[in-house]
Amino acid sequence: MRRLNLYTLDMKYVRDLAKVDDKVMFVSPQLGKQRRPFVGVVLVCGERD
C-alpha cells in the first residue's frame, strides 16, 4: 500500500497556474483564509530516476 504524501506549493506558482487554467483553485486574500488547505491528486505518468 502506498503512503499518503502532503505537499506545500508556493502561492506565486499557484497564481501563475491559475492565469493559464481557470480550473486551478487559489487562496483567497480575505483575512483568515490564507492558510486554507486544498486537497488534490498527484498522478505520476512514468517513473523517472
Biopython code that builds the backbone (N, CA, C, O; Angstrom):
import numpy as np
from Bio.PDB.StructureBuilder import StructureBuilder

atoms = [
    (1, "MET", "N", (0.844, -1.175, 0.000)),
    (1, "MET", "CA", (0.000, 0.000, 0.000)),
    (1, "MET", "C", (0.893, 1.243, 0.000)),
    (1, "MET", "O", (1.872, 1.304, 0.744)),
    (2, "ARG", "N", (0.561, 2.221, -0.822)),
    (2, "ARG", "CA", (1.344, 3.453, -0.897)),
    (2, "ARG", "C", (0.979, 4.408, 0.225)),
    (2, "ARG", "O", (-0.144, 4.408, 0.729)),
    (3, "ARG", "N", (1.950, 5.216, 0.601)),
    (3, "ARG", "CA", (1.742, 6.198, 1.669)),
    (3, "ARG", "C", (1.130, 7.471, 1.104)),
    (3, "ARG", "O", (1.297, 7.787, -0.073)),
    (4, "LEU", "N", (0.432, 8.183, 1.944)),
    (4, "LEU", "CA", (-0.108, 9.487, 1.604)),
    (4, "LEU", "C", (0.985, 10.525, 1.816)),
    (4, "LEU", "O", (1.618, 10.551, 2.871)),
    (5, "ASN", "N", (1.210, 11.372, 0.832)),
    (5, "ASN", "CA", (2.197, 12.442, 0.944)),
    (5, "ASN", "C", (1.488, 13.785, 0.932)),
    (5, "ASN", "O", (0.512, 13.971, 0.206)),
    (6, "LEU", "N", (1.972, 14.708, 1.725)),
    (6, "LEU", "CA", (1.445, 16.066, 1.747)),
    (6, "LEU", "C", (2.465, 16.989, 1.104)),
    (6, "LEU", "O", (3.666, 16.851, 1.335)),
    (7, "TYR", "N", (1.988, 17.932, 0.296)),
    (7, "TYR", "CA", (2.859, 18.860, -0.405)),
    (7, "TYR", "C", (2.429, 20.286, -0.101)),
    (7, "TYR", "O", (1.245, 20.560, 0.096)),
    (8, "THR", "N", (3.393, 21.185, -0.066)),
    (8, "THR", "CA", (3.128, 22.607, 0.074)),
    (8, "THR", "C", (3.583, 23.290, -1.204)),
    (8, "THR", "O", (4.717, 23.106, -1.648)),
    (9, "LEU", "N", (2.691, 24.082, -1.795)),
    (9, "LEU", "CA", (3.017, 24.777, -3.036)),
    (9, "LEU", "C", (3.248, 26.251, -2.773)),
    (9, "LEU", "O", (2.616, 26.849, -1.903)),
    (10, "ASP", "N", (4.151, 26.820, -3.527)),
    (10, "ASP", "CA", (4.400, 28.246, -3.470)),
    (10, "ASP", "C", (3.201, 28.982, -4.075)),
    (10, "ASP", "O", (2.766, 28.640, -5.175)),
    (11, "MET", "N", (2.665, 29.980, -3.380)),
    (11, "MET", "CA", (1.466, 30.669, -3.844)),
    (11, "MET", "C", (1.684, 31.402, -5.163)),
    (11, "MET", "O", (0.743, 31.544, -5.945)),
    (12, "LYS", "N", (2.908, 31.872, -5.430)),
    (12, "LYS", "CA", (3.181, 32.500, -6.727)),
    (12, "LYS", "C", (3.011, 31.474, -7.848)),
    (12, "LYS", "O", (2.466, 31.794, -8.905)),
    (13, "TYR", "N", (3.467, 30.261, -7.624)),
    (13, "TYR", "CA", (3.312, 29.193, -8.608)),
    (13, "TYR", "C", (1.830, 28.900, -8.861)),
    (13, "TYR", "O", (1.413, 28.723, -10.005)),
    (14, "VAL", "N", (1.045, 28.852, -7.792)),
    (14, "VAL", "CA", (-0.387, 28.583, -7.930)),
    (14, "VAL", "C", (-1.071, 29.720, -8.696)),
    (14, "VAL", "O", (-1.917, 29.462, -9.552)),
    (15, "ARG", "N", (-0.715, 30.965, -8.398)),
    (15, "ARG", "CA", (-1.301, 32.102, -9.131)),
    (15, "ARG", "C", (-0.941, 32.047, -10.608)),
    (15, "ARG", "O", (-1.783, 32.329, -11.461)),
    (16, "ASP", "N", (0.307, 31.685, -10.920)),
    (16, "ASP", "CA", (0.715, 31.570, -12.319)),
    (16, "ASP", "C", (-0.060, 30.472, -13.031)),
    (16, "ASP", "O", (-0.448, 30.640, -14.187)),
    (17, "LEU", "N", (-0.292, 29.345, -12.353)),
    (17, "LEU", "CA", (-1.099, 28.272, -12.943)),
    (17, "LEU", "C", (-2.525, 28.737, -13.191)),
    (17, "LEU", "O", (-3.109, 28.425, -14.229)),
    (18, "ALA", "N", (-3.089, 29.484, -12.242)),
    (18, "ALA", "CA", (-4.465, 29.958, -12.371)),
    (18, "ALA", "C", (-4.623, 30.919, -13.548)),
    (18, "ALA", "O", (-5.711, 31.028, -14.113)),
    (19, "LYS", "N", (-3.562, 31.608, -13.919)),
    (19, "LYS", "CA", (-3.625, 32.522, -15.064)),
    (19, "LYS", "C", (-3.813, 31.779, -16.374)),
    (19, "LYS", "O", (-4.414, 32.318, -17.303)),
    (20, "VAL", "N", (-3.310, 30.548, -16.470)),
    (20, "VAL", "CA", (-3.402, 29.789, -17.722)),
    (20, "VAL", "C", (-4.492, 28.720, -17.694)),
    (20, "VAL", "O", (-4.857, 28.188, -18.742)),
    (21, "ASP", "N", (-5.017, 28.397, -16.510)),
    (21, "ASP", "CA", (-6.078, 27.390, -16.395)),
    (21, "ASP", "C", (-7.091, 27.867, -15.358)),
    (21, "ASP", "O", (-6.783, 27.942, -14.169)),
    (22, "ASP", "N", (-8.299, 28.189, -15.814)),
    (22, "ASP", "CA", (-9.305, 28.745, -14.909)),
    (22, "ASP", "C", (-9.866, 27.732, -13.916)),
    (22, "ASP", "O", (-10.662, 28.105, -13.055)),
    (23, "LYS", "N", (-9.477, 26.472, -14.012)),
    (23, "LYS", "CA", (-9.935, 25.458, -13.063)),
    (23, "LYS", "C", (-9.005, 25.319, -11.855)),
    (23, "LYS", "O", (-9.313, 24.585, -10.916)),
    (24, "VAL", "N", (-7.868, 26.021, -11.878)),
    (24, "VAL", "CA", (-6.925, 25.976, -10.760)),
    (24, "VAL", "C", (-7.467, 26.853, -9.637)),
    (24, "VAL", "O", (-7.752, 28.034, -9.837)),
    (25, "MET", "N", (-7.604, 26.262, -8.454)),
    (25, "MET", "CA", (-8.078, 27.000, -7.283)),
    (25, "MET", "C", (-6.897, 27.725, -6.648)),
    (25, "MET", "O", (-5.767, 27.240, -6.678)),
    (26, "PHE", "N", (-7.171, 28.883, -6.079)),
    (26, "PHE", "CA", (-6.115, 29.583, -5.369)),
    (26, "PHE", "C", (-6.674, 30.190, -4.096)),
    (26, "PHE", "O", (-7.890, 30.274, -3.921)),
    (27, "VAL", "N", (-5.793, 30.608, -3.218)),
    (27, "VAL", "CA", (-6.158, 31.079, -1.894)),
    (27, "VAL", "C", (-6.747, 32.478, -1.976)),
    (27, "VAL", "O", (-6.213, 33.348, -2.664)),
    (28, "SER", "N", (-7.830, 32.683, -1.283)),
    (28, "SER", "CA", (-8.473, 33.985, -1.208)),
    (28, "SER", "C", (-7.615, 34.930, -0.371)),
    (28, "SER", "O", (-7.034, 34.507, 0.628)),
    (29, "PRO", "N", (-7.525, 36.196, -0.759)),
    (29, "PRO", "CA", (-6.770, 37.153, 0.044)),
    (29, "PRO", "C", (-7.517, 37.600, 1.305)),
    (29, "PRO", "O", (-6.983, 38.394, 2.080)),
    (30, "GLN", "N", (-8.730, 37.110, 1.524)),
    (30, "GLN", "CA", (-9.501, 37.505, 2.701)),
    (30, "GLN", "C", (-8.819, 37.039, 3.981)),
    (30, "GLN", "O", (-8.184, 35.985, 4.025)),
    (31, "LEU", "N", (-8.967, 37.843, 5.006)),
    (31, "LEU", "CA", (-8.370, 37.543, 6.295)),
    (31, "LEU", "C", (-8.846, 36.189, 6.815)),
    (31, "LEU", "O", (-10.044, 35.905, 6.808)),
    (32, "GLY", "N", (-7.924, 35.369, 7.258)),
    (32, "GLY", "CA", (-8.261, 34.068, 7.818)),
    (32, "GLY", "C", (-8.330, 32.937, 6.806)),
    (32, "GLY", "O", (-8.471, 31.777, 7.192)),
    (33, "LYS", "N", (-8.235, 33.249, 5.523)),
    (33, "LYS", "CA", (-8.324, 32.196, 4.505)),
    (33, "LYS", "C", (-6.981, 31.902, 3.842)),
    (33, "LYS", "O", (-6.904, 31.076, 2.933)),
    (34, "GLN", "N", (-5.919, 32.577, 4.296)),
    (34, "GLN", "CA", (-4.606, 32.394, 3.683)),
    (34, "GLN", "C", (-4.059, 30.994, 3.889)),
    (34, "GLN", "O", (-3.320, 30.499, 3.038)),
    (35, "ARG", "N", (-4.396, 30.346, 4.984)),
    (35, "ARG", "CA", (-3.823, 29.034, 5.311)),
    (35, "ARG", "C", (-4.796, 27.896, 5.030)),
    (35, "ARG", "O", (-4.577, 26.775, 5.490)),
    (36, "ARG", "N", (-5.852, 28.159, 4.294)),
    (36, "ARG", "CA", (-6.855, 27.141, 3.996)),
    (36, "ARG", "C", (-6.230, 26.053, 3.112)),
    (36, "ARG", "O", (-5.666, 26.361, 2.063)),
    (37, "PRO", "N", (-6.327, 24.807, 3.522)),
    (37, "PRO", "CA", (-5.715, 23.731, 2.727)),
    (37, "PRO", "C", (-6.598, 23.321, 1.558)),
    (37, "PRO", "O", (-7.819, 23.473, 1.605)),
    (38, "PHE", "N", (-5.981, 22.809, 0.528)),
    (38, "PHE", "CA", (-6.671, 22.231, -0.613)),
    (38, "PHE", "C", (-6.258, 20.769, -0.719)),
    (38, "PHE", "O", (-5.141, 20.405, -0.352)),
    (39, "VAL", "N", (-7.137, 19.956, -1.209)),
    (39, "VAL", "CA", (-6.850, 18.537, -1.389)),
    (39, "VAL", "C", (-6.864, 18.260, -2.884)),
    (39, "VAL", "O", (-7.761, 18.708, -3.597)),
    (40, "GLY", "N", (-5.879, 17.528, -3.348)),
    (40, "GLY", "CA", (-5.803, 17.187, -4.758)),
    (40, "GLY", "C", (-5.136, 15.838, -4.938)),
    (40, "GLY", "O", (-4.720, 15.194, -3.975)),
    (41, "VAL", "N", (-5.047, 15.435, -6.166)),
    (41, "VAL", "CA", (-4.434, 14.155, -6.515)),
    (41, "VAL", "C", (-3.252, 14.432, -7.426)),
    (41, "VAL", "O", (-3.359, 15.195, -8.387)),
    (42, "VAL", "N", (-2.122, 13.805, -7.117)),
    (42, "VAL", "CA", (-0.937, 13.900, -7.961)),
    (42, "VAL", "C", (-0.799, 12.578, -8.694)),
    (42, "VAL", "O", (-0.650, 11.526, -8.071)),
    (43, "LEU", "N", (-0.850, 12.634, -10.017)),
    (43, "LEU", "CA", (-0.687, 11.429, -10.829)),
    (43, "LEU", "C", (0.728, 11.368, -11.369)),
    (43, "LEU", "O", (1.248, 12.362, -11.876)),
    (44, "VAL", "N", (1.343, 10.221, -11.264)),
    (44, "VAL", "CA", (2.673, 10.006, -11.830)),
    (44, "VAL", "C", (2.481, 9.176, -13.086)),
    (44, "VAL", "O", (2.015, 8.039, -13.025)),
    (45, "CYS", "N", (2.844, 9.753, -14.229)),
    (45, "CYS", "CA", (2.627, 9.094, -15.524)),
    (45, "CYS", "C", (3.916, 8.531, -16.085)),
    (45, "CYS", "O", (4.140, 8.595, -17.293)),
    (46, "GLY", "N", (4.730, 8.003, -15.270)),
    (46, "GLY", "CA", (6.004, 7.452, -15.722)),
    (46, "GLY", "C", (7.052, 7.715, -14.662)),
    (46, "GLY", "O", (7.194, 8.843, -14.191)),
    (47, "GLU", "N", (7.762, 6.718, -14.297)),
    (47, "GLU", "CA", (8.790, 6.863, -13.267)),
    (47, "GLU", "C", (10.064, 7.393, -13.887)),
    (47, "GLU", "O", (10.483, 6.942, -14.953)),
    (48, "ARG", "N", (10.688, 8.369, -13.205)),
    (48, "ARG", "CA", (11.989, 8.880, -13.648)),
    (48, "ARG", "C", (12.968, 8.724, -12.502)),
    (48, "ARG", "O", (12.599, 8.846, -11.333)),
    (49, "ASP", "N", (14.218, 8.455, -12.844)),
    (49, "ASP", "CA", (15.273, 8.331, -11.825)),
    (49, "ASP", "C", (15.965, 9.650, -11.630)),
    (49, "ASP", "O", (16.882, 9.751, -10.815)),
]
sb = StructureBuilder()
sb.init_structure("model")
sb.init_model(0)
sb.init_chain("A")
sb.init_seg("    ")
for serial, (resi, resn, name, xyz) in enumerate(atoms, 1):
    if name == "N":
        sb.init_residue(resn, " ", resi, " ")
    sb.init_atom(name, np.array(xyz, "f"), 0.0, 1.0, " ", f" {name:<3s}", serial, name[0])
structure = sb.get_structure()
